[in-house]
């Protein structure tokens, strides 16, 4: 395994001094080191991976220095347009190093949403004509690989990629966590309050990561096995709100509750404007804001720096408010769920989750089929 401080120092020797991207669980120790040591002027967590390519491009245009863009390979889809129409040597020719966490690597067990992306990961880089290598786990060989890729990057004046296997970096605990004072309500407890306030015919869509895992755990504990009425989005970060909008528009007589997260909301915030324009009176948007990408390491989002209810109202939501405690949530939920939508409720929650938090025991396809059957038969 590689020591985070030594790899960071080696990147500096190769001329990389600016970092941007979207946090990844396989890169969490290195990302934590960057968060603690790069400084605000040299590190920026982007809203999404495509934005990170644009930030890296702006840095290079201003400084003539290449940047590092880090991401999970599930985010490659967000990169394709700016890689091919902005950074490519046939367009603006912007050098940069992509540091890609290889989820779903063939031969390694992983969650279902990562299996295909892992299988096609390196083929996709080939199709994009991006030179790539797998990051070795031994320091001297890793340094040689990095030097070789950096030379290729400079020669072609375009992106190159280091593909990072699970367990490549030694453990480094994030020091600079973002704590919001006065938040004692856990995300799971907030979700449980929301679910208990719903009726038997209400439809739930939950975002990727720990929120969907917590919805699953809460439903599993219910005697009526309410798991059949939830769409648990296991991938496609940031798109769950538009899945919910599609359902709400097709089923205007059913209440649709979207359980979102701050990182997911920020990643594709334009969906708020589309929802606001269409005015679905049956859509209720719950945003659980802990100010962090908790599912992949706890790196901060800008969630606590935003007035999410004001943004929603500006996008056309007739009603939007914020709560910060279990008592306030209990008082707000009846009003929130009975008023005409689209309505948004931001629930600011504490960072953290149970260590023994489970995962769905049904495949995504089984979840889809049970969910569709619930919509059809109820």
C-alpha positions as CSV (number, residue, x, y, z in Angstrom):
1,X,0.0,0.0,0.0
2,X,1.0,3.6,-0.6
3,X,1.5,6.2,2.1
4,X,-0.8,9.2,1.3
5,X,1.9,11.8,2.3
6,X,4.5,10.2,0.0
7,X,2.2,9.9,-3.0
8,X,1.1,13.5,-2.5
9,X,4.7,14.7,-2.3
10,X,5.5,12.7,-5.5
11,X,2.6,14.4,-7.3
12,X,4.0,17.7,-6.3
13,X,7.4,16.8,-7.7
14,X,5.7,16.0,-11.0
15,X,4.2,19.5,-11.0
16,X,0.7,18.8,-9.7
17,X,-0.4,21.4,-7.1
18,X,-4.2,21.8,-7.7
19,X,-6.8,19.1,-6.9
20,X,-10.5,18.9,-7.6
21,X,-13.0,16.2,-8.0
22,X,-15.8,14.2,-6.3
23,X,-14.9,12.0,-3.3
24,X,-14.7,8.2,-3.7
25,X,-14.6,5.5,-1.1
26,X,-11.5,3.8,-2.7
27,X,-9.7,7.2,-2.7
28,X,-11.0,8.4,0.7
29,X,-7.7,8.1,2.5
30,X,-5.8,10.1,-0.2
31,X,-8.7,12.5,-0.6
32,X,-8.7,13.1,3.2
33,X,-4.9,13.8,3.1
34,X,-5.5,16.3,0.3
35,X,-8.3,17.9,2.2
36,X,-6.1,18.4,5.3
37,X,-2.9,19.5,3.5
38,X,-3.6,21.2,0.2
39,X,-5.4,24.3,1.5
40,X,-8.5,26.0,0.1
41,X,-6.6,27.7,-2.8
42,X,-5.3,24.3,-4.0
43,X,-8.2,22.0,-3.5
44,X,-11.9,22.3,-4.4
45,X,-14.5,19.5,-4.1
46,X,-16.7,19.9,-7.2
47,X,-20.4,19.6,-7.5
48,X,-19.9,16.8,-10.1
49,X,-17.2,15.3,-12.1
50,X,-17.8,17.3,-15.3
51,X,-17.5,20.5,-13.2
52,X,-14.1,19.2,-12.0
53,X,-12.8,18.9,-15.5
54,X,-13.9,22.6,-16.1
55,X,-12.2,23.7,-12.8
56,X,-9.0,21.9,-13.8
57,X,-9.2,23.6,-17.2
58,X,-9.6,27.0,-15.7
59,X,-6.6,26.4,-13.4
60,X,-4.5,25.4,-16.4
61,X,-5.5,28.3,-18.5
62,X,-4.6,30.7,-15.6
63,X,-1.3,29.0,-14.5
64,X,-0.1,26.8,-17.3
65,X,0.0,23.9,-14.7
66,X,-1.9,20.7,-14.9
67,X,-4.3,19.7,-12.2
68,X,-5.4,16.4,-10.6
69,X,-9.0,15.4,-11.0
70,X,-10.1,12.6,-8.7
71,X,-13.3,10.5,-9.0
72,X,-15.0,7.2,-8.6
73,X,-15.3,5.4,-12.0
74,X,-19.1,5.6,-11.7
75,X,-18.5,9.3,-12.4
76,X,-16.9,8.7,-15.8
77,X,-20.2,9.3,-17.5
78,X,-20.2,12.9,-16.2
79,X,-16.8,13.4,-17.7
80,X,-17.3,12.2,-21.2
81,X,-18.6,15.5,-22.7
82,X,-16.0,17.9,-21.2
83,X,-13.2,15.4,-21.8
84,X,-14.1,15.0,-25.5
85,X,-15.3,18.5,-26.3
86,X,-13.1,20.6,-23.9
87,X,-9.9,18.9,-22.7
88,X,-9.1,16.7,-25.6
89,X,-6.0,17.3,-27.7
90,X,-8.1,17.8,-30.8
91,X,-10.0,20.7,-29.1
92,X,-8.4,22.9,-26.3
93,X,-5.7,20.3,-25.5
94,X,-5.7,20.6,-21.7
95,X,-3.3,18.4,-19.7
96,X,-4.6,16.8,-16.5
97,X,-4.3,13.7,-14.4
98,X,-7.4,11.7,-13.7
99,X,-7.2,9.7,-10.5
100,X,-9.9,7.1,-10.8
101,X,-11.2,4.7,-8.1
102,X,-11.8,1.4,-9.7
103,X,-15.1,0.2,-8.2
104,X,-16.3,-3.1,-9.6
105,X,-12.9,-4.3,-10.7
106,X,-13.4,-7.8,-12.2
107,X,-12.7,-10.5,-9.7
108,X,-13.5,-8.3,-6.7
109,X,-17.0,-8.5,-5.2
110,X,-18.9,-5.2,-5.2
111,X,-22.3,-3.7,-5.2
112,X,-24.4,-4.4,-8.4
113,X,-24.3,-0.8,-9.7
114,X,-20.5,-1.0,-9.9
115,X,-20.1,-4.4,-11.7
116,X,-20.6,-3.3,-15.3
117,X,-18.8,0.1,-14.8
118,X,-15.9,-1.8,-13.4
119,X,-15.8,-4.3,-16.2
120,X,-15.8,-1.6,-19.0
121,X,-13.7,1.0,-17.1
122,X,-10.4,0.6,-18.9
123,X,-12.1,-0.1,-22.3
124,X,-14.0,3.2,-21.9
125,X,-10.7,5.0,-21.3
126,X,-9.4,3.3,-24.5
127,X,-12.4,4.5,-26.4
128,X,-11.8,8.0,-25.2
129,X,-8.2,7.6,-26.3
130,X,-6.9,8.5,-22.8
131,X,-3.6,6.9,-21.9
132,X,-4.0,5.1,-18.6
133,X,-2.1,2.8,-16.2
134,X,-3.0,1.0,-13.0
135,X,-1.4,2.5,-9.9
136,X,1.0,0.0,-8.4
137,X,0.9,-0.6,-4.7
138,X,4.7,-0.4,-4.2
139,X,6.0,3.2,-3.8
140,X,9.0,3.0,-6.1
141,X,7.1,1.4,-9.0
142,X,4.2,3.8,-8.4
143,X,6.6,6.8,-8.7
144,X,7.9,5.4,-11.9
145,X,4.4,4.9,-13.3
146,X,3.4,8.4,-12.3
147,X,6.5,9.9,-13.9
148,X,5.8,8.0,-17.1
149,X,2.2,9.1,-17.3
150,X,3.0,12.7,-16.4
151,X,5.5,12.7,-19.3
152,X,2.9,11.3,-21.6
153,X,0.4,14.0,-20.4
154,X,2.9,16.8,-21.2
155,X,3.9,15.3,-24.6
156,X,0.2,14.9,-25.8
157,X,-1.0,18.0,-23.9
158,X,-4.1,16.2,-22.8
159,X,-5.7,14.0,-20.1
160,X,-4.1,10.8,-18.8
161,X,-5.5,8.5,-16.1
162,X,-4.3,6.5,-13.1
163,X,-6.7,3.7,-12.2
164,X,-6.6,2.9,-8.5
165,X,-7.5,-0.5,-7.0
166,X,-9.2,-1.0,-3.7
167,X,-6.7,-0.9,-0.8
168,X,-4.0,1.0,-2.7
169,X,-3.6,3.7,0.0
170,X,-2.7,3.4,3.6
171,X,-5.3,4.6,6.1
172,X,-5.4,8.3,6.8
173,X,-8.3,9.7,8.9
174,X,-9.8,13.0,7.8
175,X,-9.0,15.7,10.4
176,X,-10.8,18.7,9.0
177,X,-14.4,17.5,9.4
178,X,-17.2,20.1,9.1
179,X,-19.4,20.0,12.2
180,X,-22.6,22.0,12.5
181,X,-23.3,23.0,16.0
182,X,-26.6,22.0,17.6
183,X,-27.4,19.1,15.3
184,X,-28.4,16.0,17.3
185,X,-30.9,14.4,14.9
186,X,-29.4,11.5,13.0
187,X,-30.2,11.0,9.3
188,X,-31.7,7.5,10.0
189,X,-34.0,8.9,12.8
190,X,-35.1,11.6,10.4
191,X,-35.9,9.1,7.7
192,X,-37.8,7.0,10.2
193,X,-40.0,10.0,11.2
194,X,-40.7,10.7,7.5
195,X,-41.6,7.1,6.7
196,X,-43.9,6.7,9.7
197,X,-45.8,9.8,8.6
198,X,-46.6,8.3,5.2
199,X,-49.8,6.5,4.1
200,X,-49.9,2.9,2.7
201,X,-50.3,4.1,-0.9
202,X,-47.5,6.7,-0.8
203,X,-44.6,6.2,-3.2
204,X,-41.0,6.7,-2.0
205,X,-37.9,7.3,-4.0
206,X,-34.6,7.5,-2.1
207,X,-31.2,8.7,-3.3
208,X,-28.0,6.6,-3.6
209,X,-25.7,5.8,-0.7
210,X,-26.6,5.5,3.0
211,X,-30.0,7.1,2.8
212,X,-31.3,4.2,0.7
213,X,-29.6,1.7,3.0
214,X,-31.4,3.4,5.9
215,X,-34.7,3.3,4.2
216,X,-34.2,-0.4,3.6
217,X,-33.3,-1.0,7.2
218,X,-36.4,0.9,8.5
219,X,-38.7,-0.9,6.1
220,X,-37.2,-4.3,7.0
221,X,-38.1,-3.7,10.6
222,X,-41.7,-3.0,9.7
223,X,-44.1,-5.9,10.1
224,X,-45.9,-5.1,6.7
225,X,-42.6,-5.3,4.8
226,X,-43.0,-1.9,3.2
227,X,-39.8,-2.4,1.1
228,X,-42.0,-3.1,-1.9
229,X,-43.1,0.5,-2.2
230,X,-39.7,2.1,-2.2
231,X,-37.4,2.7,-5.2
232,X,-33.9,2.5,-3.8
233,X,-31.6,4.3,-6.2
234,X,-28.3,2.4,-5.8
235,X,-26.3,4.4,-8.4
236,X,-26.9,7.5,-10.6
237,X,-26.0,10.0,-7.9
238,X,-28.0,13.2,-8.2
239,X,-30.7,11.8,-10.5
240,X,-33.2,10.4,-8.0
241,X,-35.2,13.7,-7.8
242,X,-36.0,13.5,-11.5
243,X,-36.9,9.8,-11.2
244,X,-39.4,10.9,-8.6
245,X,-40.6,13.7,-10.9
246,X,-41.2,11.2,-13.7
247,X,-43.3,9.1,-11.4
248,X,-45.2,12.0,-10.0
249,X,-46.1,13.3,-13.5
250,X,-47.3,9.8,-14.6
251,X,-49.2,9.1,-11.4
252,X,-50.8,12.5,-10.4
253,X,-53.2,10.8,-8.0
254,X,-50.5,9.4,-5.8
255,X,-48.2,11.1,-3.3
256,X,-44.6,10.8,-4.2
257,X,-41.9,11.4,-1.6
258,X,-38.4,11.9,-2.7
259,X,-35.7,11.3,0.0
260,X,-32.6,13.2,-1.2
261,X,-29.2,14.1,0.2
262,X,-27.2,17.4,0.1
263,X,-24.4,16.0,-2.1
264,X,-26.8,14.5,-4.6
265,X,-29.0,17.6,-4.7
266,X,-25.9,19.8,-5.4
267,X,-24.6,17.4,-8.1
268,X,-27.5,18.0,-10.4
269,X,-29.3,21.0,-8.9
270,X,-30.9,22.0,-12.2
271,X,-33.6,19.4,-11.5
272,X,-35.1,21.8,-9.0
273,X,-35.9,24.2,-11.8
274,X,-37.5,21.5,-14.0
275,X,-39.6,20.4,-11.0
276,X,-40.6,23.9,-10.2
277,X,-41.6,24.6,-13.8
278,X,-43.8,21.6,-14.0
279,X,-45.5,22.1,-10.6
280,X,-46.4,18.5,-9.7
281,X,-48.9,19.0,-6.8
282,X,-48.2,15.4,-5.6
283,X,-44.3,15.6,-5.2
284,X,-42.7,16.1,-1.8
285,X,-38.9,16.6,-1.8
286,X,-37.1,15.8,1.5
287,X,-33.4,16.8,1.6
288,X,-31.3,15.3,4.4
289,X,-28.4,17.8,4.8
290,X,-25.4,16.7,6.9
291,X,-22.9,18.9,4.9
292,X,-20.9,15.8,3.9
293,X,-20.3,13.1,1.3
294,X,-20.7,10.7,4.1
295,X,-21.1,7.5,2.1
296,X,-17.6,7.8,0.6
297,X,-15.5,9.2,3.5
298,X,-17.1,12.3,5.0
299,X,-15.5,15.0,2.9
300,X,-17.6,18.2,3.1
301,X,-20.2,19.5,0.7
302,X,-21.3,23.1,0.5
303,X,-24.7,22.0,1.9
304,X,-24.4,24.1,5.1
305,X,-23.4,27.2,3.0
306,X,-26.6,27.1,0.9
307,X,-30.1,28.3,1.7
308,X,-31.7,25.3,0.1
309,X,-35.3,26.3,0.8
310,X,-34.7,29.7,-0.8
311,X,-33.2,28.0,-3.8
312,X,-36.2,25.8,-4.1
313,X,-38.6,28.7,-3.8
314,X,-36.6,30.6,-6.5
315,X,-37.0,27.5,-8.7
316,X,-40.7,27.5,-8.4
317,X,-41.5,25.4,-5.3
318,X,-44.5,27.0,-3.7
319,X,-43.4,25.8,-0.2
320,X,-40.0,25.1,1.2
321,X,-38.6,25.2,4.8
322,X,-35.8,23.9,7.0
323,X,-35.9,22.0,10.3
324,X,-33.0,21.0,12.6
325,X,-34.5,18.9,15.4
326,X,-36.8,15.9,15.9
327,X,-39.4,18.1,17.5
328,X,-39.4,20.6,14.7
329,X,-39.6,17.8,12.2
330,X,-42.6,16.2,14.0
331,X,-44.4,19.6,13.9
332,X,-43.5,20.3,10.2
333,X,-44.3,16.9,8.7
334,X,-48.1,17.0,8.8
335,X,-48.2,20.4,7.2
336,X,-45.5,19.5,4.7
337,X,-47.3,16.4,3.5
338,X,-50.8,17.8,3.3
339,X,-50.0,21.0,1.4
340,X,-50.0,21.1,-2.5
341,X,-46.6,20.3,-4.0
342,X,-44.0,20.6,-5.1
343,X,-42.9,21.2,-1.6
344,X,-39.4,20.9,-0.1
345,X,-38.3,20.1,3.4
346,X,-34.6,20.4,4.3
347,X,-33.7,18.4,7.4
348,X,-30.3,19.3,8.8
349,X,-28.9,16.2,10.4
350,X,-25.8,15.2,12.3
351,X,-22.9,13.5,10.5
352,X,-22.6,9.7,11.2
353,X,-24.4,6.4,10.8
354,X,-24.6,3.0,12.4
355,X,-21.5,0.8,11.8
356,X,-23.7,-2.2,11.3
357,X,-25.9,-0.5,8.7
358,X,-27.2,-3.2,6.3
359,X,-27.6,-3.2,2.5
360,X,-30.6,-4.2,0.4
361,X,-31.0,-7.9,0.2
362,X,-32.8,-7.7,-3.2
363,X,-31.1,-7.0,-6.5
364,X,-31.9,-3.7,-8.3
365,X,-34.0,-5.6,-10.8
366,X,-36.0,-7.3,-8.0
367,X,-36.5,-3.9,-6.3
368,X,-37.7,-2.4,-9.6
369,X,-40.2,-5.2,-10.3
370,X,-41.6,-5.2,-6.7
371,X,-41.9,-1.4,-6.9
372,X,-43.7,-1.4,-10.2
373,X,-46.1,-4.1,-8.9
374,X,-46.9,-1.9,-5.9
375,X,-47.7,1.1,-8.1
376,X,-49.8,-1.0,-10.4
377,X,-51.8,-2.9,-7.7
378,X,-52.3,-0.4,-4.9
